[in-house]
Amino acid sequence: MSPNLLVYTINAETPSRVGVGTVSEIVIPANNNRVGLVVTNISDQTIYLGINNTATLSAGIVLTPGGGAWSMDEYTYSNQPITAIAHASTLVIAFQEFSR
């Protein structure tokens, strides 16, 4: 169920970044107060995301190198953890989460 944005105030959390490697790991933890999320690949190689599942190489949400982004919307809304994986280690995603 998508959040009802008219019922409460939305807070922008502190922008952050996190490393992504060759093993699927949680990069953004579950957040029951989440109402939005924007994730951007600031690396030079592709990164793959999974929502509440193990991220898989060459599948799922694909963030292309150098700015590929994914924005959670009313059809992809989830408060579950976000996982990520890449073909190389030491890649980075930047993200901003919005909560009520």
N, CA, C and O of each residue as an XYZ file, in Angstrom:
400
protein
N       0.847     -1.169      0.000
C       0.000      0.000      0.000
C       0.896      1.238      0.000
O       1.820      1.328      0.808
N       0.641      2.169     -0.874
C       1.452      3.373     -0.928
C       1.042      4.334      0.183
O      -0.098      4.318      0.647
N       1.982      5.164      0.599
C       1.673      6.088      1.686
C       0.686      7.162      1.266
O       0.661      7.558      0.100
N      -0.120      7.635      2.190
C      -1.025      8.738      1.940
C      -0.287     10.015      2.334
O      -0.162     10.328      3.518
N       0.188     10.732      1.357
C       1.054     11.869      1.610
C       0.317     13.077      2.171
O       0.959     14.051      2.565
N      -0.991     13.041      2.219
C      -1.745     14.173      2.717
C      -1.990     14.103      4.224
O      -2.489     15.062      4.812
N      -1.650     12.993      4.847
C      -1.975     12.779      6.251
C      -0.859     13.228      7.197
O      -1.136     13.525      8.359
N       0.370     13.287      6.742
C       1.482     13.605      7.625
C       2.560     14.400      6.892
O       2.548     14.513      5.666
N       3.473     14.936      7.657
C       4.587     15.694      7.099
C       5.684     14.738      6.646
O       5.969     13.751      7.323
N       6.290     15.027      5.517
C       7.384     14.212      5.008
C       8.708     14.869      5.392
O       8.898     16.071      5.208
N       9.615     14.060      5.927
C      10.940     14.536      6.312
C      11.978     13.928      5.390
O      11.973     12.720      5.154
N      12.860     14.752      4.872
C      13.978     14.259      4.082
C      15.100     13.882      5.043
O      15.609     14.726      5.780
N      15.475     12.615      5.026
C      16.584     12.158      5.865
C      17.890     12.675      5.281
O      17.916     13.158      4.150
N      18.963     12.578      6.034
C      20.275     13.031      5.583
C      20.707     12.224      4.361
O      20.679     10.994      4.408
N      21.106     12.879      3.269
C      21.616     12.132      2.116
C      22.802     11.280      2.562
O      23.576     11.680      3.431
N      22.930     10.114      1.964
C      23.967      9.198      2.391
C      24.510      8.430      1.202
O      24.001      8.538      0.087
N      25.549      7.654      1.457
C      26.124      6.780      0.441
C      26.600      5.516      1.113
O      26.881      5.493      2.311
N      26.685      4.461      0.319
C      27.075      3.165      0.881
C      27.811      2.362     -0.194
O      27.525      2.477     -1.386
N      28.758      1.555      0.257
C      29.511      0.705     -0.649
C      28.726     -0.520     -1.073
O      27.902     -1.043     -0.322
N      28.995     -0.969     -2.293
C      28.370     -2.167     -2.853
C      29.485     -3.082     -3.324
O      30.459     -2.625     -3.922
N      29.344     -4.368     -3.057
C      30.377     -5.323     -3.440
C      29.832     -6.479     -4.257
O      28.760     -6.388     -4.854
N      30.591     -7.570     -4.273
C      30.271     -8.724     -5.113
C      29.378     -9.752     -4.416
O      29.067    -10.798     -4.985
N      28.973     -9.451     -3.193
C      28.044    -10.299     -2.450
C      26.819     -9.457     -2.116
O      26.951     -8.315     -1.676
N      25.631    -10.012     -2.323
C      24.410     -9.280     -2.019
C      24.336     -8.978     -0.527
O      24.426     -9.878      0.308
N      24.173     -7.703     -0.209
C      24.058     -7.265      1.179
C      22.999     -6.179      1.288
O      22.687     -5.498      0.311
N      22.449     -6.026      2.491
C      21.509     -4.938      2.734
C      22.286     -3.632      2.727
O      23.240     -3.465      3.487
N      21.877     -2.706      1.868
C      22.531     -1.402      1.793
C      21.657     -0.304      2.386
O      22.162      0.734      2.815
N      20.347     -0.533      2.412
C      19.410      0.404      3.032
C      18.457     -0.444      3.874
O      17.673     -1.219      3.326
N      18.516     -0.305      5.191
C      17.691     -1.160      6.046
C      16.199     -0.861      5.923
O      15.794      0.190      5.428
N      15.397     -1.812      6.387
C      13.954     -1.612      6.427
C      13.639     -0.374      7.258
O      14.353     -0.054      8.209
N      12.563      0.316      6.890
C      12.168      1.520      7.606
C      10.645      1.625      7.529
O      10.089      1.944      6.478
N       9.981      1.355      8.645
C       8.521      1.404      8.660
C       7.966      2.798      8.427
O       6.787      2.941      8.101
N       8.788      3.829      8.586
C       8.338      5.202      8.358
C       8.680      5.715      6.961
O       8.392      6.870      6.646
N       9.286      4.883      6.121
C       9.687      5.302      4.776
C       8.456      5.613      3.932
O       7.489      4.852      3.919
N       8.505      6.736      3.232
C       7.462      7.082      2.267
C       8.046      7.357      0.886
O       7.303      7.561     -0.074
N       9.369      7.365      0.785
C      10.021      7.578     -0.498
C      11.495      7.274     -0.415
O      12.081      7.262      0.668
N      12.096      7.027     -1.574
C      13.517      6.694     -1.634
C      14.015      6.965     -3.041
O      13.350      6.622     -4.019
N      15.193      7.586     -3.143
C      15.866      7.788     -4.421
C      17.267      7.212     -4.270
O      17.984      7.548     -3.328
N      17.657      6.338     -5.208
C      18.973      5.692     -5.175
C      19.677      5.988     -6.494
O      19.083      5.842     -7.562
N      20.951      6.408     -6.424
C      21.730      6.741     -7.616
C      23.064      6.019     -7.595
O      23.742      5.980     -6.569
N      23.437      5.449     -8.726
C      24.738      4.791     -8.874
C      25.776      5.857     -9.214
O      25.727      6.453    -10.290
N      26.714      6.099     -8.298
C      27.754      7.101     -8.559
C      29.083      6.428     -8.911
O      30.143      7.047     -8.821
N      29.015      5.171     -9.307
C      30.199      4.404     -9.696
C      30.296      4.288    -11.212
O      29.428      4.763    -11.945
N      31.372      3.647    -11.664
C      31.597      3.509    -13.099
C      31.225      2.123    -13.631
O      31.584      1.769    -14.754
N      30.501      1.336    -12.817
C      30.036      0.018    -13.240
C      28.587     -0.181    -12.780
O      28.113      0.516    -11.882
N      27.902     -1.119    -13.392
C      26.495     -1.371    -13.097
C      26.302     -1.975    -11.706
O      27.103     -2.792    -11.251
N      25.225     -1.557    -11.043
C      24.831     -2.088     -9.738
C      23.389     -2.589     -9.862
O      22.578     -2.008    -10.583
N      23.084     -3.677     -9.146
C      21.762     -4.295     -9.192
C      21.146     -4.269     -7.799
O      21.809     -4.591     -6.814
N      19.861     -3.882     -7.721
C      19.158     -3.807     -6.446
C      18.099     -4.896     -6.344
O      17.566     -5.370     -7.347
N      17.811     -5.278     -5.105
C      16.699     -6.172     -4.805
C      15.927     -5.576     -3.638
O      16.519     -4.928     -2.775
N      14.632     -5.781     -3.597
C      13.806     -5.280     -2.501
C      13.321     -6.471     -1.686
O      12.567     -7.313     -2.176
N      13.763     -6.525     -0.443
C      13.391     -7.597      0.488
C      13.771     -8.978     -0.026
O      13.183     -9.979      0.382
N      14.754     -9.034     -0.920
C      15.264    -10.287     -1.469
C      16.753    -10.124     -1.740
O      17.274     -9.009     -1.742
N      17.418    -11.219     -1.963
C      18.821    -11.188     -2.339
C      18.956    -10.531     -3.707
O      18.286    -10.937     -4.656
N      19.812     -9.522     -3.817
C      20.074     -8.904     -5.117
C      20.822     -9.911     -5.986
O      21.632    -10.695     -5.493
N      20.538     -9.877     -7.285
C      21.108    -10.842     -8.217
C      21.804    -10.108     -9.353
O      21.279     -9.130     -9.885
N      22.986    -10.583     -9.721
C      23.701     -9.990    -10.846
C      22.868    -10.089    -12.118
O      22.253    -11.120    -12.391
N      22.854     -9.023    -12.879
C      22.167     -8.950    -14.174
C      20.660     -9.160    -14.080
O      20.040     -9.645    -15.026
N      20.058     -8.792    -12.924
C      18.609     -8.942    -12.760
C      18.110     -7.911    -11.758
O      18.903     -7.254    -11.085
N      16.807     -7.775    -11.664
C      16.215     -6.860    -10.691
C      16.245     -5.422    -11.173
O      16.109     -5.146    -12.365
N      16.424     -4.522    -10.241
C      16.498     -3.091    -10.557
C      17.940     -2.795    -10.947
O      18.857     -2.991    -10.149
N      18.137     -2.328    -12.164
C      19.478     -2.106    -12.717
C      19.809     -0.626    -12.659
O      19.077      0.207    -13.193
N      20.928     -0.302    -12.001
C      21.422      1.077    -11.957
C      22.650      1.162    -12.856
O      23.700      0.602    -12.543
N      22.507      1.862    -13.965
C      23.616      1.981    -14.899
C      24.717      2.870    -14.322
O      24.460      3.669    -13.421
N      25.933      2.735    -14.832
C      27.058      3.503    -14.299
C      26.875      5.007    -14.448
O      26.186      5.477    -15.353
N      27.499      5.746    -13.550
C      27.586      7.195    -13.676
C      26.276      7.942    -13.588
O      26.077      8.907    -14.327
N      25.380      7.535    -12.716
C      24.162      8.312    -12.518
C      22.864      7.585    -12.746
O      21.796      8.186    -12.628
N      22.920      6.303    -13.072
C      21.682      5.532    -13.193
C      20.931      5.595    -11.867
O      21.521      5.383    -10.808
N      19.644      5.883    -11.921
C      18.912      6.117    -10.681
C      17.590      5.358    -10.673
O      17.037      5.008    -11.716
N      17.109      5.118     -9.463
C      15.798      4.516     -9.245
C      15.103      5.306     -8.163
O      15.681      5.583     -7.112
N      13.858      5.670     -8.423
C      13.063      6.432     -7.474
C      11.829      5.623     -7.120
O      11.050      5.245     -7.995
N      11.657      5.362     -5.841
C      10.494      4.620     -5.375
C       9.247      5.457     -5.642
O       9.219      6.652     -5.347
N       8.217      4.824     -6.204
C       6.968      5.538     -6.455
C       5.802      4.745     -5.872
O       6.019      3.759     -5.167
N       4.591      5.153     -6.150
C       3.436      4.499     -5.546
C       3.278      3.049     -5.984
O       2.600      2.280     -5.302
N       3.884      2.654     -7.101
C       3.778      1.279     -7.576
C       4.931      0.404     -7.107
O       4.827     -0.823     -7.132
N       6.024      1.018     -6.681
C       7.191      0.259     -6.225
C       7.489      0.537     -4.759
O       8.553      0.172     -4.260
N       6.569      1.172     -4.078
C       6.756      1.524     -2.677
C       6.970      0.280     -1.808
O       6.263     -0.718     -1.946
N       7.949      0.361     -0.919
C       8.208     -0.715      0.036
C       8.950     -0.148      1.236
O       9.782      0.748      1.094
N       8.650     -0.665      2.402
C       9.417     -0.270      3.588
C      10.416     -1.363      3.961
O      11.035     -1.306      5.024
N      10.572     -2.356      3.086
C      11.476     -3.486      3.301
C      12.937     -3.100      3.027
O      13.193     -2.052      2.434
N      13.893     -3.931      3.449
C      15.299     -3.631      3.189
C      15.625     -3.693      1.696
O      15.019     -4.451      0.940
N      16.592     -2.880      1.298
C      17.077     -2.839     -0.081
C      18.461     -3.486     -0.093
O      19.339     -3.103      0.679
N      18.649     -4.465     -0.970
C      19.949     -5.126     -1.105
C      20.595     -4.704     -2.421
O      19.919     -4.221     -3.329
N      21.911     -4.892     -2.515
C      22.632     -4.528     -3.739
C      23.782     -5.487     -3.970
O      24.309     -6.095     -3.039
N      24.159     -5.606     -5.240
C      25.297     -6.419     -5.646
C      25.871     -5.832     -6.933
O      25.172     -5.143     -7.676
N      27.149     -6.110     -7.190
C      27.807     -5.637     -8.411
C      28.838     -6.685     -8.840
O      29.148     -7.606     -8.085
N      29.362     -6.535    -10.054
C      30.391     -7.445    -10.556
C      31.761     -7.124     -9.964
O      32.685     -7.928    -10.082
N      31.903     -5.971     -9.336
C      33.182     -5.552     -8.748
C      32.937     -5.023     -7.347
O      31.818     -4.636     -7.010
N      33.961     -5.004     -6.549
C      33.819     -4.467     -5.193
C      34.120     -2.979     -5.187
O      34.593     -2.424     -6.179
N      33.851     -2.359     -4.095
C      34.098     -0.932     -3.825
C      33.328      0.021     -4.740
O      33.790      1.131     -5.004
N      32.164     -0.400     -5.222
C      31.293      0.529     -5.944
C      30.441      1.260     -4.915
O      30.358      0.838     -3.761
N      29.805      2.361     -5.332
C      29.084      3.193     -4.374
C      27.742      3.633     -4.941
O      27.632      3.991     -6.113
N      26.712      3.600     -4.075
C      25.445      4.223     -4.406
C      25.210      5.383     -3.426
O      25.615      5.327     -2.265
N      24.556      6.417     -3.918
C      24.124      7.529     -3.079
C      22.610      7.400     -2.962
O      21.943      6.963     -3.900
N      22.075      7.781     -1.810
C      20.617      7.681     -1.662
C      20.090      8.742     -0.713
O      20.802      9.269      0.141
N      18.817      9.028     -0.901
C      18.088      9.908      0.012
C      16.749      9.237      0.299
O      16.004      8.862     -0.606
N      16.478      9.103      1.584
C      15.250      8.469      2.030
C      14.325      9.541      2.595
O      14.779     10.523      3.182
N      13.043      9.342      2.413
C      12.037     10.261      2.934
C      11.134      9.474      3.884
O      10.740      8.346      3.589
N      10.817     10.075      5.011
C      10.010      9.367      5.995
C       8.962     10.299      6.565
O       9.022     11.517      6.398
N       7.999      9.696      7.242
C       6.958     10.490      7.875
C       7.322     10.770      9.301
O       6.566     11.432     10.013
